[in-house]
Amino acid sequence: MLDIKFIRQNPKVIKEGAKKKNVDVDIDKILELDKKKKEILQALEDMRAKKNAASKKIGSAKTKQEKDRIVLEMKELDRGNDRLDENMKKTEEDLDKLLIRIPNLPLDSVPVGRDDRDNVVQEQIGEKTKFDFPFKDYMELSEKLDLIDVKRASKVAGSRFGFLRRQIVLLEFALINFTFEALVKKGFIPIIPPVMLKPEMAMGMGYIQQLDDEDAYYLPKDNLFLIGTAEQPLGAMHSDEVLNEEDLPLRYAGFSTCFRREAGSYGKDTKGILRVHQFDKVEMFSYSKPEDSSNEHEFLLETEKELMKALKIPFQVLKICSGDLGFPAAAKYDIEAWLPSENKYRETHSTSNCTDFQARRLNIKYKKKDGKLEIVHTLNGTAFAIGRILIAIIENYQQEGGSIRVPEVLQKYVDFKEIK
């Protein structure tokens, strides 16, 4: 959460930042509870001083009557202390409930806007794919080539699942191998994380604000969440730790299956495998010094662009506006790949700078050369969301007759150059 000292000193800034993200927060109530907490703390200190004074007096009491009076006084002080402790506990609980609802504030560089309609296109890379034959969408191609089976998946698991079959499975592993090979060369440490997360870790990452969150899969018997992205366990991995300054930026590349309810999505996106409950993804995660996090954010974006350029899929880069930022993000970019069947770009990547927001909640610091401790900054970025990139490959690399070329950069990982 945000530093309470910063909130005390900048209530107007907090209100304006939350408003830009379309989040309603009661800063006045927070300040009121914060003041009450300080008053109770002072009262507890005064009570402690009175108890110490009474304790000293009892030793010097000259009569039994005087000693009994002091004992009664101390019992009354204990009862008062208990009432203050209970009041403090309730005040802290109420304060924490409000503090944890304050989103990370958007950086000054973030365009102000209401929602995704106000995101800003920064650049478009690659010419939009054109065909001199009637082209098909990815599901029509995939069903003909027996690559994706959503009908049997629905029979087995319900809607919004799919069986990947035959060469498309091998192409997924080719993508994973290519991605890790590229990222390891850039200094990323490869990780396969747990796909379950304790509630306090999920809360610390700032995506799950309550147990009945509509987009999260929660297992009440085990008190665990299924992760929505590898970012969540990668970010929680160093909770309550102190990192070394010389190790920063500390970069991880995590592969995991991800689980999302996709609450609120509807229409064409719920068909096929574009928006599903289960998908695989390679995620980048970085711990950075505060003064370096903006440059680290640009580095993650450039890495995403390099990966997309290597596949030779047309794409565009969006700068995300304040109203479309996620709860923990202070700044964010999206990449959207060109889908010929829809005649538009569709999101395949995002990268966010979460500044000190997640690290403060999870107590992740680093030790500076002068010995001082400071909260690190955390950043994340999609390397590849596998299902969506497979869709983009199928559509952009389709050939007349319904076969699919394998992108040249992936051909060394498989023993075929086309799927037919």
C-alpha positions, 0 to 999 in steps of 0.5 A: 500500500502507499506510505502513510506518511505520504498520504498524510502529507499529500491527501490532495495528490492521492485523491487526484491520482485515485480519481484518474484511475476511476477508483473511489477512496475515502482519504478523509476517513483514512486521515481521521482513523490515522489521527485516532490511531495516534491519539490511542497510541499516546493514551496507551503511553500515558497509561503505561506511565501511570502503571509504572508510577503505581507499581513504584508506589506500591513498594513504598506503601506504608499501610495495607489500606494504602497498598490495597488502594494502589492495587485497585488503581492498577486494576482499573488502569489494566481495564483501561489499557484493555479497552484502549488495546481493543480500540486500537485493534478495531481502529487499525483493522478499519484503517487497513481495510481502507488503505489497501483499497488505495490504488497505485498512483499513475505517473505524471507521464501517463495520459489521463483518460477514462478507459481503453478508448483513451489509450494512445497508439505510440507506434505501429510496426510491420505492414498489416498482412494482406492475402491474394486469396480468401483468408480464414480465421484461426478456428476455421483453419485449426479445425480443418487441420485438427489443431484445436478442439473446443467441442471435446474440451467443452464436453470434458471441462465446460466452456472456454477451454480447448484441446491443443493437438498435433503440430500446434502443441510442438509449436507451443514448445518451440515458442517457449524454447525460443523465448527462454533462449532469448531471455536468458541471453539478456540475463533473465533467470528462468523459473517455473513457479507454483501455480497456487498462491496464499491469500496474503501473497495475492493481496500483497501483489495488489490484484486480489482485493477480496476472497470473492474476487470475480476473476480469481479461482479460489480454493476455500478448502485449501485457502489458496488462489490459482494464479492469474499470471506468473507475475504473482508468485514471482513478485511474492517470492522475495517477500520479507527479504532484503536484496543486495543493491549489486543484484539489481535489476534482478530479472526473472522469466517465469513459465506457468499455466494461468487461470482466470474466470474472465468475468464480464467477457462475452460475445465472439471473444468467448469462442475458440481460445482467445479468452479462456479460463486456462492458458500458458504464458511466459512472464518477465519480472524485474526488481529494480532500484527506484531511480532505474524503474522507468528505464527498466520499464522501457527495457521490458517494452523493447524486449517484447518488441524484439520478440514480436519482430522476430516472429514477423507479426505486425503489431502496435504499441499502446500507452495505457491511460490512467483509467485503464491501468490495473490497480497496482500499476503506475504506468503501462504499455500494451502490445496488440498483434494484427489479426486479419480475420478481425481486421484489427489489432488484439492485445497480446502483451502488457508491461507495467511499472508498479513502482514500490506499491507491491514491494511495500505491501510485501516488505521487499527492500534492498540494502544500499551501499551506505547500509540504508534499506529502501523499498525496491520497485517491481515491474512485469511484462509479457514475453508471450501469452502462448494461446494468443500468439498461436492465434496470431501465427495461424492467421498471419502465416496461413497459405492458400489452401489452408496450410500454415507456415512456421515462422522462420525463427521457430523452425529450428525447434521443430522438424516441419516448416509448415502445418498441412 
